[in-house]
Amino acid sequence: MRINKYWLLLVAVLMAVALIFAACASQTTEDDGSGNDTIDNPVVRLATTETVNDSGLLTYLKPYFEEASGYTLEISAYSPSAAITAGEEGEADCLLLHDKSAEEDFVTAGYGVKRVPFMDSYYLIVGPASDPAGITDSPSAAKAFAKIASASGTDFVSRGDGSEVYKAEMNIWTKANINPADQPWYFTTSSDMATTLNMAGERQAYCLTDKTSYLANAANLGLAILLEKSDDLKNTYTLIAVDPSAWPDANNAGAKAFIKWMTGDQASQLIADYGVKDYGQPLFYAMDNQ
């Protein structure tokens, strides 16, 4: 059978075109967070701390990010050290933390691309409305802690665990040059914030707390906000993409899309609105990322 050479040429051209289309279909393009690009890996694994997760903020933001980007956000909450470990062991694509020293160590060790601070909150010092230690007018949390330590008949209740709240409390005691351990007025629960606040309420004691936990339990505590928004009560939250040089399988495109969205206008407005409906005030303050 004689085959026309033009037929063979046509077949060759068609096969080449088919191969080109197949290559284009399999090519991965990096998503920019708009949802318009091809997404090779649609799942972004976010590791954060239990304190952040318990605030409800991420659950609130998740559907907005997913709709805007086309990604699916998987949120895993850990203790602060375990969240870092998840990034070090390649079990996360992005971290959301609020421990500057640990974040810097994570990036310096080659596990994270860079720190991207994106919002703040403030810890509160709460206590009996009568304020027997007179801390309300203190210029800083460290000065307030010094007054509590020197006042007669006042107690302080601490989480006494490895949480970010406890670390922040210890930093303030250090700034005040006070070691509260084994003091008769200092009590620890080795438990969560709600349990610690309840004990402080029962004892009418002072306590350092995150705002979300206090506002969620305030009606049953009999404790008032006595100090907030001082510089040493500020709590900065940071996003870090896991470095693909350490973990090539990490979803770096997804992590970048999440960070881009979280530092954009839509997320900033949503963060500013969060808490206003339930508590009459925001719980977090988006930073100016422009």
GIDA-V590952 format. One line per field, one symbol per residue. ss: DSSP state (2 for helix, 1 for strand, 0 for the rest). A space follows every 50 residues. Layout:
# GIDA-V590952
ss=???
This chain:
# GIDA-V590952
ss=00002222222222222222222222000000000000000011111112 22220022222222222220011111110222222222000001111002 22222222000100011111110111100000000000002222222222 00000111000002222222222220000000000111000022222222 22200111102222222222000111110022211111111100000000 0222222222220022222222200222200000110000
